[in-house]
C-alpha cells in the first residue's frame, strides 16, 4: 500500500492511492480523545466530599496539604483517616495501587507520633526500595511543618553502616524493606520494642515476592500490644493468614471490589501471531505519540531484547530487570520519572513497588503467568482520577487465559484491530501539527536570524513551506508504513473456519478459465473477491489447468458466487462457475500424467 503526496494539510484530503479516505469514525474518536485530554473535568461530575479541614487535622498538616494542593481526600483517605485518628483498632484496607494509600495511613500516623520522644514509634514495611523511598518522601512532605520529626528509610543495595548511623540519631518513623529490616533487627540496630504502629503496605506484593518469613520475623520482634495497618490491592490466602496471625478484630475498608480492576482503565487486546508482537508494540507507540508507559514481559531476557530493539529503532526506552545493579536501576528509574524515557520494559518482579504517576499505558507484551498479576500491572495506569489504557498482545491460543482474567478480576476486554499505516500516519500528522501550532516563539531570540531565514524561503509558497516542514518530521512514518501489512488475526475468519470444521468441508468449484488465459492463484483470488465484493471468504486449495481451474471455498460464499460471477469477464472471456463433481476430474488427469511419467522411466 502506497501513499500519494499531500496536496495540503487539510485532513479530509489525506488519501491513499487505492482510494481509501480517512476513516470518519476513527477521526471522530481521535478528536474526542483529544478534547477529553484537554478538558478531563467535563467527563465526570464532581461529588460533594469531606475536606481535609473537616477531619480535625492539626494546622501543621493542613498547611502542608494546602501547599501540595490537596483539599478533598480520595475515597480510601476519606474512610481511613477519621477511623485511625479516633481509634487504635487494627485496620485492613483494600484498594488499588495509586488511590492515595500513603496519605490514608501516613497522615493519622504522623498525628499520633510523640515528637519529643526519639525512639521508633512506627514501622512501615514496603516490598521494594522504590516504594519505601516514595513513602518517605510523601511523609516528609505531609510533616514538613512539624519540628523534631525524623523519618529514616532502610533498604538493601545501599550502605548498611550509613543507615545504622541514621537510626542512632533517633527515628520516630522507620520505613523499611523486609530483608533490610530483618538484618538490622538481627544486628540489634533496629529497636522495635516501643513500636506502637506497624504498617504493611502492598502486603500482597510482599507475600508474592517471598517475604513471608521475613514479615513473620519482623512482626514477632514488635510488641503484642500494637496497631497493625494492612494495605493491599488484592485479598489472597496468604494475606488472610497474616491478618489472622497478627491482627485482632480488624476493621475492614474497601474502596473497590476485592481483586477487581480499576474502573478508570480501559482494557483492550490485539490478537496477532507471536512473531508479530514486536511489530504491534511499535505500532502502539507510533499511534500514541505522547505515550508514557510500562511494557511487561515474562522473562528478564525478553525485557532486555525488547528494550534493545526499541532503542535500536530510535524509541525512548530502556529496561528494568534483575541483572541491573542498584545504581543502574536507580539511573533508569530517574530517567523514567523525569519522562526522559517514554517506555520502560520490565518483568513483574523488577517492576514491584514502582510508583510513577501519569502513566498513559500498560502494555502486556506477554500475559502474566498468574492471572492476579494482571490487576497489579493494569493498576499502574488510570490513577488519581485519570484514565489509562491497558493493552494485551495475545495469540489465538491465549484467548482462554484472557477469559480467566476477566472472570477473576471483573475486567471486560475489548477486541481491537492493530492500528494500520493510515491510522498511525494520521495520528502522527495531527500530533506534529499540534506541536507546531503550540510552539512558543521567543521573538527576541530568533530576531537576528530572521532576515537570513526569510531569504532562504523567499521562493517557496506558504503551502510548500508547510509541506516541507511537516515532511521533515513525517517522512519517516510515511516511508515505514507505506507498504505495511495487516498483522491482525481476523477473529471472524477464525470463527467461520471453526464453523466449517464443525459443519463439513469446503465446496469444490469449477471455473472456465485456466493457464491459457494466464490465470494465476493470486488473480483467481482477485476474481473471487471482486465478485463477492469482500476479501473475507475462506478459500482452500486452488488447482489451475490449461483450459479451466478448480478451487475450494466456504459453502456460504459458494452459493453467492454462482450468481455473482456471471457478470464478470477475464482476459476477454465471460466467466462461468459451477459446483464441481464429488470425484474431481483433476484427480483422473493427475493419475494419467503419473502413468505417462512411469512409462518414460
C-alpha positions as CSV (number, residue, x, y, z in Angstrom):
1,X,0.0,0.0,0.0
2,X,1.5,3.3,-1.0
3,X,0.8,7.0,-0.2
4,X,0.1,9.8,-2.6
5,X,1.6,13.2,-1.9
6,X,-0.2,15.6,0.4
7,X,-1.7,18.5,-1.5
8,X,-2.2,20.3,1.7
9,X,-2.6,19.7,5.4
10,X,-6.3,19.7,5.1
11,X,-7.2,16.4,6.8
12,X,-10.2,15.4,4.6
13,X,-7.8,15.4,1.6
14,X,-5.4,12.8,3.1
15,X,-5.9,9.8,0.8
16,X,-4.4,6.5,-0.2
17,X,-3.6,5.5,-3.8
18,X,-6.0,2.6,-3.5
19,X,-8.8,5.2,-3.0
20,X,-9.4,4.8,0.8
21,X,-10.3,8.0,2.5
22,X,-9.6,8.7,6.2
23,X,-12.0,6.7,8.3
24,X,-14.5,9.2,9.7
25,X,-15.3,7.1,12.8
26,X,-11.6,6.9,13.6
27,X,-11.1,10.7,13.1
28,X,-14.1,11.5,15.3
29,X,-12.9,9.2,18.0
30,X,-9.4,10.7,17.8
31,X,-10.8,14.3,18.1
32,X,-13.0,13.2,21.1
33,X,-10.0,11.7,22.9
34,X,-8.0,15.0,22.3
35,X,-10.9,17.0,23.8
36,X,-11.1,14.7,26.8
37,X,-7.4,15.0,27.4
38,X,-7.6,18.8,27.4
39,X,-10.9,19.1,29.4
40,X,-10.9,16.0,31.7
41,X,-13.3,17.6,34.1
42,X,-16.1,17.7,31.6
43,X,-16.3,13.9,31.5
44,X,-17.2,13.4,35.2
45,X,-19.3,15.3,37.7
46,X,-17.6,16.1,41.0
47,X,-19.2,14.9,44.2
48,X,-19.7,16.7,47.4
49,X,-16.9,15.4,49.5
50,X,-15.5,15.8,53.0
51,X,-12.5,18.1,53.1
52,X,-9.2,17.6,55.0
53,X,-10.1,20.6,57.0
54,X,-13.3,19.0,58.3
55,X,-11.3,15.9,59.6
56,X,-9.8,17.8,62.5
57,X,-6.2,17.6,61.4
58,X,-3.6,19.8,63.1
59,X,-2.7,23.2,61.4
60,X,0.8,22.0,60.6
61,X,-0.5,19.1,58.5
62,X,-3.3,21.1,56.9
63,X,-0.8,23.7,55.8
64,X,1.4,21.0,54.3
65,X,-1.6,19.5,52.4
66,X,-2.6,23.0,51.2
67,X,1.0,23.5,49.8
68,X,0.6,20.2,47.9
69,X,-2.8,21.4,46.6
70,X,-4.7,18.7,48.4
71,X,-8.2,19.8,49.5
72,X,-10.5,16.8,49.2
73,X,-9.5,13.3,50.3
74,X,-9.7,10.3,48.0
75,X,-12.2,7.6,48.9
76,X,-9.6,5.5,50.8
77,X,-8.4,8.6,52.7
78,X,-12.0,9.6,53.5
79,X,-12.7,6.2,55.1
80,X,-9.3,5.6,56.7
81,X,-8.2,8.9,58.2
82,X,-11.1,9.5,60.6
83,X,-11.1,5.9,61.7
84,X,-7.4,5.9,62.5
85,X,-7.5,9.3,64.2
86,X,-10.2,8.2,66.6
87,X,-9.2,4.6,67.3
88,X,-6.2,2.3,67.9
89,X,-8.0,-0.6,66.2
90,X,-6.3,-2.7,63.6
91,X,-7.2,-1.9,60.0
92,X,-7.3,-4.0,56.8
93,X,-7.7,-1.7,53.8
94,X,-8.2,-3.0,50.3
95,X,-7.6,-0.5,47.5
96,X,-5.8,-0.5,44.1
97,X,-2.3,1.0,43.8
98,X,-2.4,4.7,43.2
99,X,-5.5,5.5,45.1
100,X,-3.7,7.6,47.8
101,X,-3.0,4.9,50.3
102,X,0.2,6.5,51.7
103,X,-1.8,9.6,52.9
104,X,-4.5,7.3,54.2
105,X,-2.2,5.7,56.7
106,X,0.6,8.4,56.8
107,X,-1.4,11.4,57.9
108,X,-3.0,9.8,61.0
109,X,0.3,8.1,61.8
110,X,2.1,11.4,61.8
111,X,-0.7,12.9,64.0
112,X,-0.1,10.1,66.6
113,X,3.7,10.4,66.8
114,X,5.2,11.9,70.0
115,X,7.8,14.2,68.5
116,X,9.6,14.8,71.9
117,X,10.4,11.1,72.2
118,X,13.2,9.9,69.8
119,X,12.6,6.1,69.9
120,X,11.0,4.3,67.0
121,X,7.2,4.5,67.3
122,X,6.1,3.5,63.9
123,X,7.4,0.9,61.4
124,X,6.3,0.9,57.7
125,X,7.2,-2.2,55.7
126,X,7.2,-1.9,51.8
127,X,8.1,-4.5,49.2
128,X,10.8,-2.5,47.3
129,X,13.3,0.2,47.7
130,X,11.5,2.5,45.3
131,X,8.2,2.3,47.2
132,X,10.0,2.8,50.5
133,X,11.7,5.9,49.3
134,X,8.4,7.2,47.8
135,X,6.6,6.7,51.1
136,X,9.3,8.5,52.9
137,X,9.2,11.4,50.5
138,X,5.4,11.7,50.9
139,X,5.6,11.5,54.7
140,X,8.2,14.3,54.8
141,X,6.0,16.5,52.7
142,X,3.0,15.9,54.9
143,X,5.1,16.7,58.1
144,X,7.3,19.5,56.8
145,X,5.9,22.0,59.3
146,X,6.4,19.6,62.3
147,X,9.7,20.2,64.0
148,X,11.6,17.4,65.5
149,X,10.1,14.6,63.5
150,X,12.7,12.3,62.0
151,X,11.9,9.7,59.3
152,X,14.6,7.1,58.2
153,X,14.5,4.8,55.3
154,X,16.4,1.5,55.4
155,X,16.7,-0.8,52.3
156,X,19.0,-3.3,50.7
157,X,21.5,-2.4,48.0
158,X,22.9,0.6,50.0
159,X,25.4,1.0,52.8
160,X,24.0,-0.5,55.9
161,X,26.6,1.4,58.0
162,X,25.1,4.8,56.9
163,X,21.6,3.6,57.7
164,X,22.7,2.4,61.2
165,X,24.2,5.9,61.8
166,X,20.9,7.5,60.9
167,X,19.0,5.1,63.2
168,X,21.3,6.0,66.1
169,X,20.4,9.7,65.8
170,X,16.8,8.7,66.5
171,X,13.9,8.0,64.2
172,X,10.3,8.1,65.3
173,X,9.2,6.6,61.9
174,X,11.2,3.9,60.1
175,X,10.3,2.9,56.5
176,X,11.9,-0.4,55.5
177,X,12.1,-3.2,53.1
178,X,11.6,-6.7,54.7
179,X,15.1,-8.0,54.1
180,X,17.0,-5.0,55.4
181,X,14.6,-4.6,58.4
182,X,15.2,-8.3,59.4
183,X,19.0,-7.8,59.0
184,X,19.0,-4.7,61.2
185,X,16.8,-6.4,63.8
186,X,19.3,-9.4,63.9
187,X,22.2,-6.9,64.4
188,X,20.2,-5.2,67.2
189,X,20.4,-1.9,65.4
190,X,16.6,-1.5,64.7
191,X,14.9,-1.4,68.1
192,X,11.2,-2.2,67.8
193,X,10.2,-2.8,71.5
194,X,8.5,0.6,71.7
195,X,6.7,0.5,68.4
196,X,3.0,1.4,68.6
197,X,2.0,1.2,64.9
198,X,3.1,-1.3,62.2
199,X,2.0,-0.7,58.6
200,X,2.2,-3.4,55.9
201,X,2.0,-1.6,52.6
202,X,1.4,-3.6,49.4
203,X,1.1,-6.7,51.6
204,X,0.0,-8.9,48.7
205,X,3.1,-7.9,46.7
206,X,5.4,-8.7,49.6
207,X,4.0,-12.2,50.0
208,X,4.1,-12.8,46.3
209,X,7.8,-11.9,46.3
210,X,8.5,-14.5,49.0
211,X,8.9,-12.2,52.1
212,X,6.5,-14.2,54.3
213,X,9.3,-15.5,56.6
214,X,10.9,-12.0,56.9
215,X,7.5,-10.5,57.8
216,X,6.9,-13.1,60.4
217,X,10.3,-12.4,62.0
218,X,9.7,-8.6,61.9
219,X,6.3,-8.8,63.4
220,X,7.4,-11.2,66.2
221,X,10.0,-8.6,67.2
222,X,7.3,-6.0,67.8
223,X,5.2,-5.7,70.9
224,X,1.9,-7.6,71.1
225,X,0.0,-4.5,72.1
226,X,0.3,-2.6,68.8
227,X,-1.8,-1.3,66.0
228,X,-1.4,-3.2,62.7
229,X,-2.5,-1.5,59.4
230,X,-2.5,-3.7,56.4
231,X,-3.0,-2.2,53.0
232,X,-3.3,-4.5,49.9
233,X,-4.6,-4.4,46.4
234,X,-5.9,-8.0,46.5
235,X,-7.0,-10.4,49.1
236,X,-5.1,-13.6,48.7
237,X,-5.0,-16.6,51.1
238,X,-1.6,-15.6,52.3
239,X,-2.8,-12.0,53.2
240,X,-5.7,-13.6,55.1
241,X,-3.2,-15.7,57.1
242,X,-1.1,-12.7,58.0
243,X,-4.3,-10.8,59.2
244,X,-5.4,-13.8,61.3
245,X,-2.0,-14.3,62.9
246,X,-1.1,-10.6,63.7
247,X,-4.4,-8.6,63.7
248,X,-7.2,-8.6,66.2
249,X,-10.8,-7.7,65.3
250,X,-9.6,-5.6,62.5
251,X,-11.8,-3.0,60.9
252,X,-12.2,-3.6,57.1
253,X,-12.3,-0.9,54.4
254,X,-12.6,-1.5,50.7
255,X,-12.9,1.2,48.1
256,X,-13.2,-1.3,45.2
257,X,-14.2,-4.9,44.8
258,X,-11.6,-7.3,46.0
259,X,-9.2,-8.4,43.2
260,X,-11.1,-6.2,40.7
261,X,-9.6,-3.9,38.2
262,X,-9.9,-0.1,38.3
263,X,-12.8,1.5,36.5
264,X,-10.6,4.2,35.2
265,X,-8.6,1.8,33.0
266,X,-9.8,0.7,29.5
267,X,-8.7,-2.9,28.7
268,X,-8.2,-3.9,25.1
269,X,-6.5,-6.8,23.4
270,X,-4.9,-7.3,20.0
271,X,-4.7,-10.8,18.5
272,X,-1.7,-11.5,16.3
273,X,0.8,-14.2,15.6
274,X,3.6,-14.5,18.2
275,X,6.2,-13.4,15.6
276,X,4.4,-10.1,15.2
277,X,4.4,-9.0,18.9
278,X,7.3,-6.5,18.5
279,X,5.7,-5.0,15.4
280,X,2.5,-4.5,17.4
281,X,4.5,-2.8,20.2
282,X,6.0,-0.3,17.7
283,X,2.6,0.4,16.2
284,X,1.2,1.1,19.7
285,X,4.0,3.6,20.3
286,X,3.7,5.2,16.9
287,X,-0.1,5.6,17.1
288,X,0.2,7.2,20.6
289,X,2.9,10.0,20.1
290,X,2.6,11.1,23.8
291,X,2.7,7.5,25.2
292,X,4.2,7.1,28.7
293,X,4.0,3.6,29.9
294,X,5.4,0.3,31.1
295,X,5.8,-2.8,28.8
296,X,5.6,-6.0,30.8
297,X,7.5,-9.1,29.6
298,X,7.5,-12.6,31.2
299,X,11.3,-13.0,31.4
300,X,14.3,-10.7,32.1
301,X,15.9,-12.0,28.8
302,X,12.9,-10.9,26.8
303,X,12.9,-7.5,28.7
304,X,16.4,-6.9,27.6
305,X,15.8,-8.0,24.0
306,X,12.6,-5.9,23.6
307,X,14.2,-2.8,25.1
308,X,17.3,-3.2,23.0
309,X,15.2,-3.4,19.8
310,X,13.2,-0.3,20.8
311,X,16.4,1.7,21.4
312,X,17.9,0.5,18.2
313,X,14.7,1.7,16.4
314,X,15.1,5.2,18.0
315,X,12.4,4.9,20.7
316,X,13.0,6.5,24.1
317,X,13.0,3.2,26.0
318,X,15.1,1.2,28.5
319,X,14.8,-2.0,30.5
320,X,14.4,-2.7,34.2
321,X,15.4,-6.3,35.2
322,X,17.2,-8.3,37.9
323,X,20.5,-8.2,36.1
324,X,20.9,-4.5,36.8
325,X,23.0,-3.2,39.7
326,X,21.2,-0.9,42.2
327,X,23.0,2.1,40.7
328,X,21.9,1.1,37.2
329,X,18.3,0.6,38.3
330,X,18.3,4.0,40.0
331,X,19.5,5.7,36.9
332,X,16.8,4.0,34.7
333,X,14.1,5.0,37.2
334,X,15.4,8.5,37.4
335,X,15.1,8.9,33.6
336,X,11.7,7.3,33.6
337,X,10.3,9.5,36.3
338,X,11.6,12.6,34.5
339,X,9.9,11.3,31.3
340,X,13.2,11.1,29.5
341,X,12.0,7.6,28.7
342,X,8.6,7.0,27.2
343,X,8.6,3.2,27.6
344,X,10.0,1.2,30.4
345,X,10.3,-2.5,29.7
346,X,10.2,-4.6,32.8
347,X,9.4,-8.0,34.4
348,X,6.8,-8.3,37.1
349,X,9.4,-8.8,39.8
350,X,11.6,-5.8,38.6
351,X,8.5,-3.5,38.5
352,X,7.3,-4.3,42.0
353,X,6.7,-1.2,44.1
354,X,7.3,1.2,41.2
355,X,5.1,4.2,41.9
356,X,5.0,6.5,38.9
357,X,2.2,9.0,38.2
358,X,0.5,9.9,34.9
359,X,1.2,6.6,33.0
360,X,-0.9,6.6,29.9
361,X,-0.4,2.9,29.0
362,X,0.4,-0.5,30.4
363,X,1.3,-2.9,27.6
364,X,1.3,-6.7,28.3
365,X,3.8,-7.9,25.8
366,X,3.1,-11.3,27.4
367,X,0.2,-12.1,29.7
368,X,1.4,-12.8,33.2
369,X,1.7,-16.4,34.5
370,X,-0.6,-15.7,37.3
371,X,-3.9,-14.1,36.4
372,X,-4.0,-11.8,39.5
373,X,-0.7,-10.2,38.3
374,X,-2.7,-8.6,35.5
375,X,-4.6,-6.5,38.1
376,X,-1.3,-5.3,39.5
377,X,0.0,-4.4,36.1
378,X,-3.0,-2.6,34.8
379,X,-3.4,-0.7,38.2
380,X,-0.3,1.3,37.4
381,X,-2.2,3.5,35.0
382,X,-5.6,5.3,35.4
383,X,-4.6,6.7,38.8
384,X,-5.8,9.7,40.8
385,X,-9.0,10.0,38.7
386,X,-7.2,10.0,35.4
387,X,-7.9,7.5,32.7
388,X,-5.5,4.9,31.3
389,X,-5.2,2.1,28.8
390,X,-4.0,-1.5,29.4
391,X,-3.3,-3.4,26.3
392,X,-2.8,-7.2,26.0
393,X,-0.9,-8.6,22.9
394,X,-2.1,-12.1,22.6
395,X,-2.1,-15.1,20.2
396,X,-5.2,-17.1,19.5
397,X,-4.2,-19.8,21.9
398,X,-4.2,-17.3,24.8
399,X,-7.9,-16.4,24.4
400,X,-8.8,-18.8,27.3
401,X,-6.3,-17.1,29.6
402,X,-7.8,-13.7,28.8
403,X,-11.3,-15.0,29.7
404,X,-9.9,-16.3,33.0
405,X,-8.5,-12.9,33.8
406,X,-11.9,-11.4,33.0
407,X,-13.7,-13.9,35.3
408,X,-11.4,-13.4,38.3
409,X,-10.9,-9.6,38.1
410,X,-14.2,-8.4,36.8
411,X,-12.4,-6.8,33.8
412,X,-14.0,-6.7,30.4
413,X,-11.5,-6.8,27.5
414,X,-12.5,-5.1,24.2
415,X,-11.1,-6.6,21.0
416,X,-9.5,-4.0,18.7
417,X,-7.6,-4.2,15.4
418,X,-3.9,-3.2,15.5
419,X,-3.6,0.3,14.0
420,X,-2.7,0.2,10.3
421,X,-0.4,2.6,8.5
422,X,-3.2,5.0,7.6
423,X,-4.3,5.5,11.1
424,X,-0.8,5.8,12.5
425,X,0.2,8.4,9.9
426,X,-2.9,10.4,10.6
427,X,-2.3,10.5,14.3
428,X,1.3,11.4,13.7
429,X,0.5,14.3,11.4
430,X,-2.1,15.6,13.9
431,X,0.4,15.4,16.7
432,X,3.0,17.2,14.6
433,X,0.6,19.9,13.6
434,X,-0.4,20.5,17.2
435,X,3.3,20.6,18.2
436,X,4.0,23.3,15.6
437,X,0.9,25.3,16.5
438,X,1.6,25.2,20.2
439,X,5.4,26.0,19.9
440,X,6.2,29.1,21.9
441,X,8.2,31.6,19.8
442,X,10.8,33.8,21.5
443,X,10.8,36.8,19.1
444,X,13.9,38.5,20.7
445,X,15.9,35.3,20.5
446,X,15.1,34.5,16.9
447,X,15.0,38.1,15.5
448,X,18.8,38.2,14.5
449,X,18.3,35.2,12.2
450,X,15.0,36.1,10.5
451,X,16.4,38.0,7.6
452,X,18.6,35.0,6.5
453,X,15.7,32.6,7.1
454,X,13.3,34.7,5.0
455,X,15.8,34.9,2.1
456,X,16.2,31.1,2.2
457,X,12.5,30.6,2.0
458,X,11.5,33.5,-0.3
459,X,10.9,31.3,-3.3
460,X,8.6,28.9,-1.5
461,X,4.9,29.5,-1.2
462,X,3.1,29.2,2.1
463,X,1.7,25.7,1.1
464,X,5.1,24.5,0.0
465,X,6.8,25.7,3.2
466,X,4.2,24.0,5.4
467,X,4.6,20.7,3.5
468,X,8.3,20.8,3.7
469,X,8.3,21.4,7.5
470,X,5.9,18.6,8.1
471,X,7.7,16.2,5.8
472,X,11.0,16.8,7.7
473,X,9.4,15.1,10.7
474,X,6.8,13.0,9.0
475,X,8.6,11.2,6.1
476,X,9.9,8.5,8.4
477,X,6.4,7.3,9.1
478,X,5.3,7.6,5.5
479,X,8.3,5.5,4.3
480,X,7.9,2.9,7.0
481,X,4.2,2.4,6.8
482,X,3.6,2.9,3.0
483,X,3.8,-0.9,2.4
484,X,2.6,-2.0,5.9
485,X,0.7,-5.3,6.1
486,X,-2.3,-6.3,8.1
487,X,-1.0,-8.2,11.1
488,X,-4.3,-8.9,12.8
489,X,-5.6,-12.4,13.3
490,X,-9.2,-12.0,12.0
491,X,-11.5,-13.4,14.6
492,X,-14.5,-13.5,12.2
493,X,-12.4,-15.6,9.8
494,X,-11.3,-17.9,12.6
495,X,-14.9,-18.4,13.8
496,X,-16.1,-19.2,10.3
497,X,-13.2,-21.7,10.0
498,X,-14.3,-23.4,13.2
499,X,-17.9,-23.5,11.9
500,X,-16.7,-25.0,8.7
501,X,-14.8,-27.7,10.5
502,X,-18.0,-28.5,12.5
503,X,-20.3,-28.4,9.6
504,X,-18.2,-30.1,6.9
505,X,-15.6,-29.4,4.2
506,X,-15.3,-26.6,1.7
507,X,-17.2,-26.6,-1.5
508,X,-15.2,-27.5,-4.6
509,X,-15.9,-25.2,-7.6
510,X,-15.2,-25.3,-11.3
511,X,-14.1,-22.2,-13.2
512,X,-14.0,-22.0,-17.0
513,X,-10.6,-20.2,-17.4
514,X,-7.1,-21.5,-16.8
515,X,-3.4,-21.2,-17.7
516,X,-4.3,-20.4,-21.3
517,X,-5.8,-17.1,-20.1
518,X,-2.7,-16.5,-17.9
519,X,-4.7,-17.2,-14.7
520,X,-2.7,-17.5,-11.5
521,X,-3.8,-18.3,-8.0
522,X,-3.4,-14.7,-7.0
523,X,-5.5,-13.5,-10.0
524,X,-8.1,-16.2,-9.2
525,X,-8.4,-14.9,-5.6
526,X,-8.9,-11.4,-7.1
527,X,-11.7,-12.6,-9.3
528,X,-13.5,-14.2,-6.3
529,X,-13.0,-11.2,-4.0
530,X,-14.3,-8.8,-6.8
531,X,-17.4,-11.0,-7.4
532,X,-18.2,-11.2,-3.7
533,X,-17.2,-7.6,-3.0
534,X,-15.3,-8.9,0.0
535,X,-12.0,-10.4,0.9
536,X,-13.3,-12.3,4.0
537,X,-14.2,-15.6,2.2
538,X,-12.3,-18.7,3.3
539,X,-10.5,-20.1,0.2
540,X,-8.9,-23.5,0.2
541,X,-6.9,-25.5,-2.4
542,X,-6.5,-24.0,-5.9
543,X,-5.6,-26.0,-9.0
544,X,-5.2,-24.3,-12.3
545,X,-5.1,-26.4,-15.5
546,X,-4.7,-25.4,-19.2
547,X,-8.4,-24.5,-20.0
548,X,-10.1,-24.5,-16.6
549,X,-9.5,-24.4,-12.9
550,X,-10.7,-25.8,-9.6
551,X,-10.8,-24.1,-6.2
552,X,-12.3,-24.7,-2.8
553,X,-14.4,-22.1,-0.9
554,X,-16.7,-22.0,2.1
555,X,-20.3,-23.1,1.3
556,X,-22.0,-19.8,2.0
557,X,-19.7,-17.9,-0.3
558,X,-20.0,-20.7,-3.0
559,X,-23.8,-20.1,-3.2
560,X,-23.3,-16.4,-3.7
561,X,-20.5,-16.9,-6.2
562,X,-22.7,-18.9,-8.5
563,X,-24.7,-15.8,-9.5
564,X,-22.3,-13.0,-8.6
565,X,-19.6,-14.1,-11.1
566,X,-21.8,-14.3,-14.2
567,X,-21.5,-10.6,-14.9
568,X,-17.6,-10.7,-14.9
569,X,-15.1,-11.3,-17.7
570,X,-11.4,-12.3,-17.6
571,X,-9.0,-11.6,-20.5
572,X,-12.0,-11.0,-22.8
573,X,-13.7,-14.3,-21.8
574,X,-17.1,-14.4,-20.0
575,X,-16.7,-16.2,-16.7
576,X,-18.7,-19.2,-15.6
577,X,-18.6,-21.1,-12.3
578,X,-20.3,-24.2,-11.1
579,X,-20.1,-26.8,-8.3
580,X,-17.5,-29.4,-9.3
581,X,-18.2,-33.2,-9.3
582,X,-17.7,-35.0,-6.0
583,X,-14.9,-37.0,-7.7
584,X,-12.9,-34.2,-9.3
585,X,-11.7,-34.6,-12.9
586,X,-8.4,-33.3,-11.8
587,X,-7.5,-36.4,-9.9
588,X,-8.1,-38.5,-13.1
589,X,-5.9,-36.2,-15.1
590,X,-3.2,-36.4,-12.4
591,X,-3.3,-40.2,-12.5
592,X,-2.9,-40.1,-16.3
593,X,0.1,-37.8,-16.0
594,X,1.7,-40.1,-13.4
595,X,1.2,-43.2,-15.7
596,X,3.0,-41.3,-18.6
597,X,5.9,-40.4,-16.3
598,X,6.3,-44.0,-15.2
599,X,6.4,-45.2,-18.8
600,X,9.3,-42.8,-19.6
601,X,11.4,-44.4,-16.8
